[in-house]
Amino acid sequence: MKEGRNILKIIFYSAGVIAQGSNTRAVRVMKETGVDISHHFYKDIKSLIDISFDHVITVCSHAKQLCLKFPGKTHVTHVSL
């Protein structure tokens, strides 16, 4: 019998406090590395509110101020970069 393995499944989401069009500078830089993100778009955090999260990480003080209250036992970590 094989030893038990702990398999961790992580699903990442990304959203901002305000939905915007794509950043043309980011599109250009990524294209230079061979990655096409021109079809990507920014999502508003409100578009993810129905998803149950274990952990939410914000990366700016503006997001910390505007961060929604997530249902359930969501742990929120604020990191100012």
C-alpha positions in Angstrom: 0.0 0.0 0.0 1.3 3.4 -0.9 1.8 6.1 1.7 -0.9 8.7 1.8 -0.2 11.9 -0.1 -1.5 15.3 0.8 -2.6 16.8 -2.5 -3.1 20.6 -2.3 -5.4 22.2 -4.9 -5.0 25.9 -5.3 -7.2 28.0 -7.6 -6.1 31.6 -8.1 -8.3 34.5 -9.0 -7.3 38.1 -9.7 -9.5 41.2 -9.5 -9.2 44.9 -8.7 -11.4 47.3 -6.7 -12.3 49.0 -10.0 -12.7 47.2 -13.4 -10.7 48.8 -16.2 -9.5 48.1 -19.7 -6.2 46.3 -20.2 -3.0 48.1 -19.5 -1.4 48.8 -22.9 2.1 48.8 -21.4 1.6 45.4 -19.8 0.3 44.0 -23.1 3.3 45.3 -24.9 5.8 44.0 -22.4 4.2 40.6 -22.2 4.1 40.4 -26.1 7.9 41.0 -26.1 8.3 37.9 -24.0 6.0 35.9 -26.3 2.9 36.0 -24.2 -0.3 37.5 -25.6 -2.5 39.0 -22.9 -4.3 41.4 -25.2 -7.6 39.5 -24.7 -7.4 39.7 -20.9 -9.4 42.3 -18.9 -9.5 43.5 -15.4 -12.3 42.1 -13.2 -14.0 44.0 -10.4 -13.8 42.2 -7.0 -17.6 42.3 -6.9 -17.7 39.9 -9.8 -16.2 37.3 -7.6 -18.4 37.8 -4.5 -20.4 34.6 -5.0 -17.2 32.4 -4.9 -16.3 30.9 -1.5 -12.7 31.8 -0.7 -10.5 30.3 2.0 -8.0 33.2 1.7 -8.0 36.6 0.1 -4.8 38.7 -0.3 -4.9 42.4 -1.1 -1.7 44.1 -2.3 -2.4 47.8 -1.8 -3.8 50.1 0.9 -6.6 51.3 -1.5 -7.8 47.7 -1.8 -7.6 47.3 2.0 -9.9 50.2 2.5 -12.4 49.1 -0.2 -12.2 45.3 0.4 -15.6 43.7 0.6 -16.6 41.5 3.5 -16.4 37.9 2.2 -19.0 35.4 3.4 -18.0 32.4 5.5 -14.6 31.9 7.1 -12.5 33.8 4.5 -9.2 34.8 5.9 -8.1 38.2 4.5 -4.4 39.3 4.5 -3.4 42.8 3.5 0.1 43.4 2.1 1.0 46.9 1.0 3.6 46.9 -1.7 
